[in-house]
Amino acid sequence: MKRLRKARGMSLQRVSVESGVSPSYISRLERNEKQSPSFPILVELALALKVDVLTLAEG
């Protein structure tokens, strides 16, 4: 996810604001400290990053 975020020039804070997911949660996902997010969170992150849910889920 971090690669996708950086490729789009988005800060962690911007993804957080656009997705409604906390920056700390996103950071833990990016560092693989958190298991896969729930489907609703995955959808919100995919929308914020403007990618398909499957693309995001595949990492």
N, CA, C and O atoms as a GROMACS GRO file, in nm:
protein
  236
    1MET      N    1   0.082  -0.119   0.000
    1MET     CA    2   0.000   0.000   0.000
    1MET      C    3   0.086   0.125   0.000
    1MET      O    4   0.052   0.224  -0.064
    2LYS      N    5   0.197   0.123   0.070
    2LYS     CA    6   0.283   0.241   0.075
    2LYS      C    7   0.334   0.275  -0.065
    2LYS      O    8   0.342   0.393  -0.102
    3ARG      N    9   0.369   0.172  -0.142
    3ARG     CA   10   0.417   0.194  -0.279
    3ARG      C   11   0.310   0.265  -0.362
    3ARG      O   12   0.340   0.359  -0.435
    4LEU      N   13   0.185   0.219  -0.351
    4LEU     CA   14   0.075   0.282  -0.424
    4LEU      C   15   0.053   0.426  -0.379
    4LEU      O   16   0.033   0.515  -0.460
    5ARG      N   17   0.058   0.445  -0.249
    5ARG     CA   18   0.038   0.580  -0.193
    5ARG      C   19   0.145   0.676  -0.241
    5ARG      O   20   0.115   0.787  -0.284
    6LYS      N   21   0.270   0.632  -0.234
    6LYS     CA   22   0.382   0.717  -0.278
    6LYS      C   23   0.375   0.744  -0.428
    6LYS      O   24   0.404   0.856  -0.472
    7ALA      N   25   0.338   0.643  -0.506
    7ALA     CA   26   0.328   0.659  -0.652
    7ALA      C   27   0.223   0.764  -0.689
    7ALA      O   28   0.232   0.827  -0.795
    8ARG      N   29   0.125   0.781  -0.603
    8ARG     CA   30   0.020   0.881  -0.629
    8ARG      C   31   0.050   1.014  -0.562
    8ARG      O   32  -0.030   1.108  -0.569
    9GLY      N   33   0.165   1.023  -0.498
    9GLY     CA   34   0.205   1.148  -0.434
    9GLY      C   35   0.118   1.184  -0.315
    9GLY      O   36   0.099   1.302  -0.285
   10MET      N   37   0.066   1.084  -0.248
   10MET     CA   38  -0.025   1.108  -0.136
   10MET      C   39   0.046   1.087  -0.003
   10MET      O   40   0.122   0.992   0.014
   11SER      N   41   0.021   1.176   0.090
   11SER     CA   42   0.074   1.158   0.225
   11SER      C   43  -0.015   1.060   0.300
   11SER      O   44  -0.129   1.034   0.262
   12LEU      N   45   0.039   1.006   0.406
   12LEU     CA   46  -0.038   0.916   0.491
   12LEU      C   47  -0.159   0.990   0.547
   12LEU      O   48  -0.268   0.934   0.557
   13GLN      N   49  -0.140   1.115   0.584
   13GLN     CA   50  -0.249   1.197   0.638
   13GLN      C   51  -0.360   1.216   0.536
   13GLN      O   52  -0.478   1.210   0.570
   14ARG      N   53  -0.324   1.239   0.411
   14ARG     CA   54  -0.425   1.260   0.307
   14ARG      C   55  -0.507   1.134   0.285
   14ARG      O   56  -0.630   1.140   0.272
   15VAL      N   57  -0.441   1.019   0.281
   15VAL     CA   58  -0.513   0.892   0.266
   15VAL      C   59  -0.606   0.873   0.385
   15VAL      O   60  -0.719   0.825   0.370
   16SER      N   61  -0.560   0.909   0.502
   16SER     CA   62  -0.642   0.898   0.623
   16SER      C   63  -0.767   0.984   0.612
   16SER      O   64  -0.878   0.937   0.640
   17VAL      N   65  -0.750   1.108   0.572
   17VAL     CA   66  -0.864   1.199   0.561
   17VAL      C   67  -0.963   1.149   0.455
   17VAL      O   68  -1.084   1.150   0.478
   18GLU      N   69  -0.911   1.105   0.341
   18GLU     CA   70  -0.998   1.062   0.232
   18GLU      C   71  -1.066   0.928   0.258
   18GLU      O   72  -1.172   0.900   0.203
   19SER      N   73  -1.004   0.845   0.341
   19SER     CA   74  -1.060   0.712   0.365
   19SER      C   75  -1.136   0.702   0.497
   19SER      O   76  -1.220   0.614   0.514
   20GLY      N   77  -1.106   0.793   0.590
   20GLY     CA   78  -1.167   0.783   0.722
   20GLY      C   79  -1.099   0.680   0.811
   20GLY      O   80  -1.152   0.644   0.916
   21VAL      N   81  -0.982   0.633   0.768
   21VAL     CA   82  -0.905   0.534   0.844
   21VAL      C   83  -0.793   0.609   0.915
   21VAL      O   84  -0.729   0.695   0.855
   22SER      N   85  -0.768   0.577   1.040
   22SER     CA   86  -0.668   0.652   1.116
   22SER      C   87  -0.528   0.636   1.057
   22SER      O   88  -0.494   0.531   1.003
   23PRO      N   89  -0.446   0.742   1.066
   23PRO     CA   90  -0.310   0.735   1.014
   23PRO      C   91  -0.228   0.624   1.080
   23PRO      O   92  -0.146   0.560   1.014
   24SER      N   93  -0.250   0.602   1.209
   24SER     CA   94  -0.172   0.498   1.278
   24SER      C   95  -0.208   0.360   1.226
   24SER      O   96  -0.121   0.274   1.213
   25TYR      N   97  -0.335   0.338   1.195
   25TYR     CA   98  -0.378   0.208   1.140
   25TYR      C   99  -0.317   0.187   1.002
   25TYR      O  100  -0.268   0.079   0.971
   26ILE      N  101  -0.321   0.290   0.919
   26ILE     CA  102  -0.263   0.281   0.784
   26ILE      C  103  -0.113   0.254   0.795
   26ILE      O  104  -0.060   0.171   0.722
   27SER      N  105  -0.047   0.323   0.885
   27SER     CA  106   0.097   0.304   0.904
   27SER      C  107   0.128   0.160   0.944
   27SER      O  108   0.223   0.101   0.893
   28ARG      N  109   0.049   0.105   1.034
   28ARG     CA  110   0.072  -0.034   1.076
   28ARG      C  111   0.049  -0.131   0.960
   28ARG      O  112   0.120  -0.230   0.947
   29LEU      N  113  -0.051  -0.102   0.876
   29LEU     CA  114  -0.074  -0.186   0.759
   29LEU      C  115   0.046  -0.180   0.665
   29LEU      O  116   0.091  -0.282   0.612
   30GLU      N  117   0.097  -0.060   0.644
   30GLU     CA  118   0.212  -0.042   0.554
   30GLU      C  119   0.337  -0.112   0.606
   30GLU      O  120   0.420  -0.156   0.527
   31ARG      N  121   0.351  -0.122   0.736
   31ARG     CA  122   0.468  -0.188   0.796
   31ARG      C  123   0.443  -0.336   0.822
   31ARG      O  124   0.525  -0.403   0.885
   32ASN      N  125   0.330  -0.386   0.775
   32ASN     CA  126   0.292  -0.527   0.794
   32ASN      C  127   0.284  -0.566   0.941
   32ASN      O  128   0.309  -0.681   0.977
   33GLU      N  129   0.250  -0.470   1.025
   33GLU     CA  130   0.232  -0.498   1.168
   33GLU      C  131   0.088  -0.534   1.198
   33GLU      O  132   0.055  -0.574   1.310
   34LYS      N  133   0.004  -0.521   1.100
   34LYS     CA  134  -0.139  -0.547   1.116
   34LYS      C  135  -0.180  -0.647   1.008
   34LYS      O  136  -0.136  -0.637   0.894
   35GLN      N  137  -0.265  -0.742   1.046
   35GLN     CA  138  -0.318  -0.837   0.947
   35GLN      C  139  -0.405  -0.761   0.847
   35GLN      O  140  -0.428  -0.641   0.862
   36SER      N  141  -0.451  -0.830   0.747
   36SER     CA  142  -0.535  -0.768   0.644
   36SER      C  143  -0.652  -0.694   0.708
   36SER      O  144  -0.714  -0.743   0.802
   37PRO      N  145  -0.682  -0.576   0.655
   37PRO     CA  146  -0.796  -0.499   0.709
   37PRO      C  147  -0.928  -0.565   0.672
   37PRO      O  148  -0.933  -0.650   0.583
   38SER      N  149  -1.033  -0.526   0.741
   38SER     CA  150  -1.166  -0.576   0.706
   38SER      C  151  -1.202  -0.526   0.566
   38SER      O  152  -1.144  -0.430   0.517
   39PHE      N  153  -1.298  -0.593   0.504
   39PHE     CA  154  -1.336  -0.554   0.368
   39PHE      C  155  -1.384  -0.409   0.359
   39PHE      O  156  -1.343  -0.339   0.267
   40PRO      N  157  -1.469  -0.361   0.452
   40PRO     CA  158  -1.511  -0.220   0.442
   40PRO      C  159  -1.393  -0.122   0.449
   40PRO      O  160  -1.392  -0.022   0.378
   41ILE      N  161  -1.295  -0.150   0.533
   41ILE     CA  162  -1.177  -0.062   0.541
   41ILE      C  163  -1.097  -0.072   0.412
   41ILE      O  164  -1.048   0.029   0.362
   42LEU      N  165  -1.083  -0.192   0.359
   42LEU     CA  166  -1.011  -0.212   0.234
   42LEU      C  167  -1.076  -0.131   0.121
   42LEU      O  168  -1.007  -0.070   0.040
   43VAL      N  169  -1.208  -0.132   0.118
   43VAL     CA  170  -1.282  -0.055   0.016
   43VAL      C  171  -1.253   0.094   0.031
   43VAL      O  172  -1.226   0.162  -0.068
   44GLU      N  173  -1.259   0.146   0.153
   44GLU     CA  174  -1.234   0.289   0.175
   44GLU      C  175  -1.091   0.328   0.136
   44GLU      O  176  -1.069   0.434   0.077
   45LEU      N  177  -0.995   0.243   0.169
   45LEU     CA  178  -0.856   0.270   0.132
   45LEU      C  179  -0.839   0.266  -0.020
   45LEU      O  180  -0.768   0.349  -0.077
   46ALA      N  181  -0.902   0.170  -0.085
   46ALA     CA  182  -0.893   0.159  -0.231
   46ALA      C  183  -0.954   0.282  -0.298
   46ALA      O  184  -0.898   0.334  -0.394
   47LEU      N  185  -1.066   0.329  -0.246
   47LEU     CA  186  -1.128   0.450  -0.302
   47LEU      C  187  -1.036   0.571  -0.284
   47LEU      O  188  -1.021   0.651  -0.376
   48ALA      N  189  -0.977   0.584  -0.168
   48ALA     CA  190  -0.888   0.697  -0.141
   48ALA      C  191  -0.766   0.693  -0.232
   48ALA      O  192  -0.719   0.797  -0.279
   49LEU      N  193  -0.714   0.572  -0.257
   49LEU     CA  194  -0.595   0.557  -0.342
   49LEU      C  195  -0.629   0.548  -0.490
   49LEU      O  196  -0.540   0.547  -0.576
   50LYS      N  197  -0.759   0.541  -0.520
   50LYS     CA  198  -0.807   0.532  -0.657
   50LYS      C  199  -0.752   0.408  -0.728
   50LYS      O  200  -0.701   0.415  -0.840
   51VAL      N  201  -0.764   0.296  -0.659
   51VAL     CA  202  -0.724   0.167  -0.716
   51VAL      C  203  -0.836   0.067  -0.693
   51VAL      O  204  -0.922   0.086  -0.607
   52ASP      N  205  -0.834  -0.039  -0.770
   52ASP     CA  206  -0.928  -0.148  -0.753
   52ASP      C  207  -0.902  -0.218  -0.619
   52ASP      O  208  -0.788  -0.229  -0.576
   53VAL      N  209  -1.007  -0.263  -0.556
   53VAL     CA  210  -0.994  -0.331  -0.427
   53VAL      C  211  -0.901  -0.452  -0.439
   53VAL      O  212  -0.820  -0.477  -0.350
   54LEU      N  213  -0.913  -0.527  -0.548
   54LEU     CA  214  -0.828  -0.645  -0.567
   54LEU      C  215  -0.682  -0.607  -0.578
   54LEU      O  216  -0.595  -0.678  -0.526
   55THR      N  217  -0.653  -0.497  -0.644
   55THR     CA  218  -0.514  -0.449  -0.655
   55THR      C  219  -0.458  -0.421  -0.517
   55THR      O  220  -0.345  -0.458  -0.487
   56LEU      N  221  -0.536  -0.355  -0.435
   56LEU     CA  222  -0.492  -0.323  -0.300
   56LEU      C  223  -0.479  -0.449  -0.214
   56LEU      O  224  -0.384  -0.462  -0.136
   57ALA      N  225  -0.574  -0.540  -0.228
   57ALA     CA  226  -0.572  -0.662  -0.148
   57ALA      C  227  -0.452  -0.750  -0.182
   57ALA      O  228  -0.398  -0.818  -0.095
   58GLU      N  229  -0.410  -0.747  -0.308
   58GLU     CA  230  -0.295  -0.828  -0.350
   58GLU      C  231  -0.164  -0.769  -0.301
   58GLU      O  232  -0.062  -0.838  -0.298
   59GLY      N  233  -0.168  -0.643  -0.263
   59GLY     CA  234  -0.051  -0.578  -0.205
   59GLY      C  235   0.051  -0.543  -0.306
   59GLY      O  236   0.155  -0.487  -0.272
   0.00000   0.00000   0.00000
